[in-house]
Structures are given as structure tokens and as C-alpha cells.
Amino acid sequence: MGSLISLAEARDHILDLCPAPVSGKVQAANSRGLVLAEPVESLEDVPPFANTAMDGFAVRANDTVGAPVTLSVVGTVAAGMDPVASGIEVGPGTAVRIMTGAPMPPGADAVVMVERTNLLSDGVTVEVAVEVPVGNHVRLAGEDLMAGDQVFGAGTVLGPGHLGVLASIGTQSVVVHRRLVVGVLSTGDELREGPGSLSPGQIRDANRPALLGLLDELGVEAVDLGRVPDSEPAIESALIDAVARCDAVLTSGGVSMGDFDYVKVVLNRIGEMRWMQVAIKPAKPLAFGLVEGVPVFGLPGNPVSSMVSFELFARPALRAMAGHPELNRRNVRALVDGGLERHSDGKVHYARVVVNVLDGQFWVRSAGGQGSHQLSAMAVAGGLAVLPDGNGIPHGSEVEVLLLD
């Protein structure tokens, strides 16, 4: 554990050990955020019948030539009606009142929007003010999708729009990569929660709420495993219980070089762990391994380090386990406003930055204090600027930025 390793080596090690996605069938209504494991095909045309895109009058386009013209109104078709069953059709010199989404009546090949018509006082004659082409404001059957079309391919991440499409074709269930269950465990006698005064040496647990929030944002089922005291039996019991009901487990703290921590002792005994020192700042210490085949991430204890470590290691690993085609957040090139300072130490620094876009160009500036304990700067940061070893990035120079939104 003594020598530094690259971020790429640490990430490759983790990804190599993480289990493959597990797929299964779920209700389409419950699939938001999940990844399709199999393609979806439409079993029917969408729309299923020709219908109007506007309120107005269904007409024969040829009858509007030379507009303005007057036509006889022979009926009304509302959404949900069947004009054929109602005996409504459009013949020469006639029109039918029609509401948005209603089926086109037989004989009609165009719709004149109501704003370009004037229903005369007799109620059965309409004046059409414009000449319209065939197909005007008509949605054809199968215009969006046709039966047999592949709607979405395997690897599609299902969002609200996808769920709407699935509903539109009557798809009740889909085969997806299962939603992960990921637990977060805090250990330490020094940790406290909630208001009230702290005794000397005590701190409030910020890591667990932050990590649970990151997991919720990721779309997994986040499980709060609570706080466990500094006791080997208690920690071992909590970890054994966690891996029995979770697909992955996150802990924070006790992974630095030289630490003699109960978490480390327990994980070394019950799991196959690798304790790493990664050439980055913050988040240099990292542990990862398998306990009963379940990935366990030992993230550093400082709150900023814990969150950065999650972004660089846990997020891509969990996305891989969930079947996502893209594992990482978006990277952009940005210009530095005011400079980003650092010192040379053989590591790549990840600086918390505020991100703005001006005329299509990304600009970044420091979000504040860069200490691994200064969580307030992490809270307002829109990205992590990647600072190579050296003396920093001067004002106006370009930098790589990992966006956090």
C-alpha cells in the first residue's frame, strides 16, 4: 500500500472486480432511470388511426380551392368518437366539425383550423377563409411509429419521455438491468447526528447524508445502514448484514496509510480487499474489495475526499453494474477565471469550481476553500477542475473540468 498508483489503475481494478449487470422484467411504469437489457418493438401503429392535430373542420382539400368558400356542416366528431359507426362522412361541398385528436371521418383529407373559419349564424354553414392542401393538420396512422418498428434499443436509459412512449404502444413490462440496492455505513464513536452541543473530539456525521444523496441522484435504491460504534463484533455484524441485502456497500474513513481501524481489521478478515494510495488530491486513500461477492468501497473519511472518491470510483463502478453505457460524468474544456493555484506534489488535483457558460464557452473559478474538510465549497461547486502536477492554471488558460450536474 505504500506507493502511489494512478487513477486509471485504481479504476480499472475496481471495474474488473465489479459483477456484471443483472437483468429482469419490471413494470414499465416503474422503470424510470433503468437501462434496457433488451430492445423494445412496437406491436401497433402510433397513432393507431388518422386524426386531426387541430380543432377545426374536416374537409376535402379540393373543396377549398378558390377560398373563401362556404361548405355545409354535416356533423361533429369529438375525440374518442368513431365517425364510421356514427355514419358521419365528408362528401363534396361538405365539412365536419372536428376536435383535436378525433379520427378523420371518411371522405375528408384535410383539416382547416377553426381560426381560419367562420361558422355562420344558421349553424350549418361554415365559411372557409383559406385554401388548404391534402393532409393539412392531419396526423397519419403510424406517423410516429409503425408496428414492428424498434422503439428503443438495448442500452437505452429510460426517462419520462421513454415511459410515455411505452405507454403509447401498450407495453406493460420491459426487460431491464435491475435497479441496484446500495448501502451506506458510518462507523466511529466520535460521530454524532442532529442538533445539540458536541463533546470534545466529537463531530457530526456529514459523509453518510452526502453519500446517500449522491446515490439517490444516481437512481439506485439507497439504504441508510446507520452508524456503528468502534467495535469489531458490531462492525462485522453490520457488514455481514449489509452484503446480505445490498448489491454494493459504501463506508468512509479508516483507509489512510498507517491507520489501525476496526473497519480495516474486519474487512481484511471477512473480505478480499485492496488498500490503495491513488496519486490524486483529495481522495488519495481508497479501499476496494469483495465481501461474499459484494463490492465494498472504503472511501476516505474527510467529507470532500469522500464525495470526490465517490465521483471518481464508486459512480462509474455502480453505473457499470447497472448496465449504463456511459460510466462517467461529462468532461468539458473551460477557461479559468482568476487562476487556480496548487503546488507540485506528484499528484493530480481536483479543484472544486463554480461553472458558468458565456456565449457557449465554459468558464470556471474557484468555489472557495480547497481543503478536504471544507465541505461548503463542494456544496456550491458545479465541477471538478483537473489540475495536472505543477503550479496550477493561470487566468485565461484552458482546463479540463468534470461537470457535477
C-alpha positions in Angstrom: 0.0 0.0 0.0 3.0 2.3 0.2 3.5 3.6 -3.4 1.1 5.8 -5.3 -0.9 4.3 -8.2 -2.7 6.2 -11.0 -6.4 6.9 -11.0 -6.7 4.7 -14.1 -5.1 1.8 -12.4 -7.4 2.1 -9.4 -10.5 2.5 -11.5 -9.6 -0.5 -13.8 -9.0 -2.6 -10.7 -12.5 -1.8 -9.4 -14.3 -2.2 -12.7 -12.6 -5.6 -13.3 -14.0 -6.9 -10.0 -17.5 -5.5 -10.1 -20.1 -8.0 -11.1 -22.0 -7.8 -14.4 -25.5 -6.2 -14.5 -28.4 -8.5 -13.6 -31.4 -8.2 -15.9 -35.1 -8.9 -15.3 -38.6 -7.9 -16.2 -40.2 -5.0 -14.5 -43.4 -3.0 -14.9 -42.8 -0.2 -17.5 -44.3 2.4 -15.1 -41.5 1.5 -12.5 -38.6 1.6 -15.0 -37.6 5.2 -14.9 -33.8 5.6 -14.7 -33.2 1.9 -15.5 -31.3 0.6 -18.6 -33.0 -1.6 -21.2 -31.4 -5.1 -21.4 -33.4 -6.0 -24.5 -34.8 -3.8 -27.3 -38.4 -2.8 -27.4 -40.5 -3.2 -30.5 -43.9 -1.6 -31.2 -46.8 -4.0 -31.7 -49.0 -1.4 -33.2 -49.1 1.8 -35.2 -48.8 5.2 -33.4 -51.1 7.0 -33.9 -53.4 4.0 -34.5 -55.6 6.0 -36.9 -55.5 9.2 -38.9 -56.6 12.1 -36.7 -56.6 15.8 -36.5 -53.9 17.9 -34.9 -56.2 20.9 -34.5 -59.7 21.9 -33.6 -61.5 22.9 -36.8 -63.3 21.4 -39.8 -62.5 18.2 -41.7 -62.9 18.9 -45.4 -62.0 17.7 -48.9 -58.9 19.8 -49.8 -60.3 20.2 -53.3 -63.4 22.0 -52.0 -61.2 24.8 -50.5 -59.7 25.8 -53.9 -60.5 29.5 -54.6 -61.2 30.2 -50.9 -63.1 31.8 -49.4 -65.7 29.2 -49.9 -68.8 28.1 -48.0 -69.5 24.4 -47.0 -72.4 22.6 -45.4 -71.7 21.3 -41.9 -73.0 17.7 -41.7 -71.8 16.6 -38.3 -69.3 16.8 -35.4 -66.6 14.4 -34.4 -65.1 14.6 -30.9 -62.0 12.8 -29.6 -63.0 9.2 -28.8 -65.8 9.0 -31.3 -66.0 6.6 -34.2 -67.2 8.6 -37.2 -67.9 5.4 -39.2 -70.1 4.0 -36.5 -71.9 7.3 -36.3 -72.4 7.5 -40.0 -70.5 10.7 -40.4 -68.6 11.3 -43.6 -67.5 14.2 -45.8 -68.8 14.5 -49.3 -68.4 17.1 -51.9 -69.2 20.6 -50.7 -69.5 19.5 -47.0 -67.5 19.8 -43.8 -67.5 18.2 -40.4 -66.6 19.9 -37.1 -63.7 18.1 -35.5 -61.8 18.3 -32.2 -58.1 17.8 -31.6 -57.2 14.1 -31.6 -60.5 12.9 -33.2 -60.4 10.4 -36.0 -60.7 11.8 -39.5 -64.1 11.0 -41.0 -64.4 9.1 -44.3 -64.0 11.3 -47.3 -62.0 14.1 -45.5 -58.3 14.6 -46.5 -57.5 17.8 -44.7 -58.4 20.0 -41.7 -58.9 23.8 -41.6 -58.1 25.2 -38.2 -61.0 26.8 -36.5 -59.3 30.3 -36.5 -59.4 30.3 -40.3 -63.2 29.6 -40.5 -66.4 31.3 -39.6 -69.4 29.3 -38.6 -72.4 31.2 -40.0 -75.4 32.1 -37.9 -77.5 29.3 -39.3 -75.2 26.8 -37.5 -75.0 24.5 -40.5 -72.8 26.5 -42.9 -69.1 27.4 -42.5 -67.1 29.9 -44.4 -63.6 28.6 -45.0 -61.1 31.6 -45.4 -58.1 29.7 -46.8 -57.2 27.1 -49.4 -55.5 24.1 -47.8 -53.5 21.2 -49.2 -54.2 17.5 -48.8 -53.0 16.3 -45.4 -53.2 19.8 -43.8 -53.2 19.3 -39.9 -53.7 15.5 -40.3 -51.7 13.0 -38.3 -51.4 9.9 -40.3 -51.7 6.4 -38.8 -48.2 5.1 -38.0 -46.7 8.6 -38.5 -44.8 8.3 -35.2 -44.2 4.5 -35.0 -45.3 1.6 -37.1 -46.0 -2.0 -35.9 -42.7 -3.9 -36.0 -40.5 -0.8 -35.5 -37.7 -1.0 -32.9 -38.7 1.7 -30.5 -35.7 1.7 -28.2 -32.5 -0.4 -28.3 -30.8 -2.3 -25.6 -28.7 0.1 -23.5 -31.3 2.9 -23.6 -31.6 4.7 -20.2 -35.3 5.1 -19.7 -36.5 8.6 -18.8 -40.0 10.2 -18.5 -40.4 10.5 -22.3 -39.5 6.9 -22.8 -42.1 5.8 -20.3 -44.7 7.9 -22.2 -43.8 6.1 -25.5 -44.0 2.7 -23.8 -47.5 3.6 -22.6 -48.5 4.8 -26.0 -47.7 1.4 -27.5 -49.3 -0.6 -24.7 -46.1 -2.0 -23.4 -46.7 -3.1 -19.8 -43.3 -4.6 -18.9 -39.7 -4.3 -20.1 -36.5 -6.3 -19.6 -34.0 -4.0 -17.8 -30.9 -4.2 -15.8 -32.1 -4.4 -12.2 -32.0 -1.3 -10.0 -29.1 -1.6 -7.6 -29.5 -1.6 -3.8 -26.5 0.3 -2.3 -26.0 0.7 1.4 -24.0 3.4 3.3 -22.5 2.7 6.6 -20.9 5.1 9.1 -18.6 3.9 11.9 -16.9 5.7 14.7 -17.6 6.6 18.3 -16.8 10.2 17.5 -19.8 10.6 15.2 -23.0 12.4 16.2 -26.2 13.5 14.4 -28.6 16.3 14.8 -28.5 19.4 16.9 -27.1 19.9 20.4 -23.6 20.6 21.7 -20.7 18.3 20.9 -18.3 16.9 23.4 -14.6 17.4 22.8 -13.5 15.2 19.9 -16.9 14.6 18.5 -18.1 15.6 15.0 -21.4 15.4 13.2 -21.7 12.7 10.5 -21.8 14.6 7.2 -20.5 11.8 5.0 -23.5 9.4 5.2 -26.1 12.1 4.2 -23.9 13.3 1.4 -23.3 9.8 0.0 -26.9 8.8 0.4 -27.8 11.9 -1.6 -25.3 11.0 -4.4 -26.8 7.5 -4.6 -30.3 8.9 -4.8 -29.2 11.2 -7.6 -27.6 8.2 -9.3 -31.0 6.4 -9.4 -30.2 3.4 -7.2 -32.1 2.3 -4.1 -30.0 3.9 -1.3 -30.1 2.1 2.0 -29.1 4.0 5.2 -27.2 1.4 7.2 -26.8 3.8 10.1 -23.9 4.4 12.5 -22.0 1.6 14.1 -19.7 2.1 17.2 -16.0 1.3 17.2 -16.4 -2.4 18.0 -15.2 -5.3 15.9 -18.2 -7.5 16.6 -20.6 -4.7 15.8 -18.8 -3.7 12.6 -18.6 -7.3 11.4 -22.2 -7.9 12.1 -23.2 -4.7 10.3 -21.1 -5.5 7.3 -22.3 -9.1 7.0 -25.9 -7.9 7.2 -25.2 -5.2 4.6 -23.7 -7.5 2.0 -26.6 -9.9 2.5 -29.2 -7.3 1.4 -27.2 -4.9 -0.8 -25.6 -5.0 -4.2 -22.8 -2.8 -3.0 -21.7 -1.1 0.2 -20.0 2.3 0.9 -18.1 3.0 4.1 -16.0 6.1 4.8 -12.9 6.6 6.9 -10.2 4.3 8.2 -8.5 3.8 4.9 -5.4 6.0 5.3 -1.9 4.6 5.4 -0.9 3.7 9.0 -4.5 3.7 10.3 -5.3 0.8 12.6 -9.0 0.9 12.3 -11.7 -1.6 13.3 -13.2 -1.3 9.8 -9.9 -2.2 8.2 -9.4 -5.1 10.6 -12.8 -6.5 9.9 -12.7 -6.0 6.1 -9.3 -7.7 5.9 -10.7 -10.7 7.8 -14.1 -11.2 6.0 -13.2 -9.8 2.6 -10.7 -9.7 -0.2 -9.6 -6.0 0.0 -7.0 -3.9 -1.7 -5.9 -0.8 0.2 -4.7 1.8 -2.3 -3.0 5.2 -2.3 -4.1 7.0 -5.5 -2.0 9.8 -7.0 -4.8 12.4 -6.6 -5.8 15.1 -4.2 -8.2 15.0 -2.5 -9.3 11.3 -2.1 -5.8 9.7 -2.1 -6.7 6.8 0.2 -9.1 4.2 -1.2 -10.0 0.6 -0.4 -12.0 -1.7 -2.5 -12.8 -5.4 -2.4 -15.4 -8.1 -2.3 -17.2 -9.4 0.8 -19.3 -12.5 -0.1 -19.0 -11.4 -3.7 -20.5 -7.9 -3.0 -18.3 -4.8 -3.8 -17.4 -2.8 -0.8 -15.9 0.7 -1.3 -13.8 2.1 1.6 -13.9 5.8 0.9 -11.7 8.3 2.7 -13.1 9.9 5.9 -12.8 13.7 5.1 -16.1 14.8 3.7 -14.8 16.3 0.4 -12.5 13.4 -0.1 -15.4 11.0 0.4 -17.5 12.8 -2.2 -14.7 13.1 -4.8 -13.8 9.5 -4.3 -17.4 8.6 -4.9 -17.4 10.6 -8.2 -14.1 9.1 -9.5 -14.5 5.5 -8.4 -17.9 4.5 -7.0 -20.1 6.3 -9.5 -18.5 4.7 -12.6 -18.5 1.2 -11.0 -22.1 1.4 -9.9 -23.2 2.7 -13.3 -21.3 -0.3 -14.9 -23.1 -2.7 -12.5 -26.4 -1.0 -13.5 -25.7 -1.5 -17.2 -25.2 2.1 -18.2 -23.4 2.7 -21.5 -21.8 5.9 -20.2 -19.9 5.4 -16.9 -18.6 8.9 -16.2 -19.9 12.4 -15.8 -19.4 14.8 -18.8 -16.0 16.3 -19.2 -15.6 19.8 -20.9 -12.8 22.2 -21.6 -13.2 25.5 -19.8 -11.3 28.8 -19.4 -10.1 29.7 -15.9 -11.3 33.0 -14.3 -8.8 34.3 -11.8 -6.5 31.3 -11.8 -6.4 28.0 -9.9 -3.4 27.6 -7.7 -1.7 24.4 -6.4 1.7 23.2 -5.5 3.7 20.4 -7.1 3.4 17.1 -5.2 3.3 14.4 -7.8 -0.5 14.1 -7.7 -3.3 15.3 -9.9 -5.5 17.8 -8.0 -9.3 18.0 -8.4 -10.3 21.6 -7.6 -13.8 22.4 -6.7 -15.0 25.1 -9.1 -18.1 27.2 -9.9 -19.0 26.7 -13.6 -20.6 29.4 -15.9 -21.3 29.4 -19.6 -20.8 32.7 -21.5 -21.5 32.7 -25.3 -21.2 29.0 -25.4 -17.8 29.0 -23.6 -17.4 27.3 -20.2 -15.6 29.4 -17.6 -14.6 28.2 -14.1 -13.5 29.9 -10.9 -12.6 28.5 -7.5 -15.6 27.6 -5.4 -13.7 28.5 -2.2 -11.5 26.7 0.3 -9.9 23.6 -1.2 -9.2 21.7 2.0 -10.6 18.1 2.1 -12.6 19.1 5.2 -14.2 22.2 3.6 -17.5 20.8 2.5 -19.2 24.2 1.9 -17.1 24.7 -1.3 -18.0 21.3 -2.5 -21.7 22.1 -2.0 -21.6 25.1 -4.4 -19.2 23.5 -6.9 -20.6 22.8 -10.4 -17.5 20.8 -11.4 -14.1 19.5 -10.5 -11.2 21.1 -12.4 -8.4 18.6 -13.2 -5.1 20.2 -12.3 -2.0 18.3 -13.5 1.0 18.3 -11.3 2.7 21.7 -11.3 1.9 25.2 -10.1 -1.7 25.5 -11.2 -3.6 27.0 -14.1 -3.3 30.8 -14.7 -6.2 33.2 -15.5 -7.5 32.7 -19.1 -5.9 29.3 -19.6 -7.8 26.2 -20.5 -8.5 23.4 -18.1 -10.4 20.0 -18.1 -13.5 20.0 -15.9 -15.6 17.2 -14.7 -19.1 18.6 -14.5 -21.1 17.6 -11.4 -24.6 18.5 -12.7 
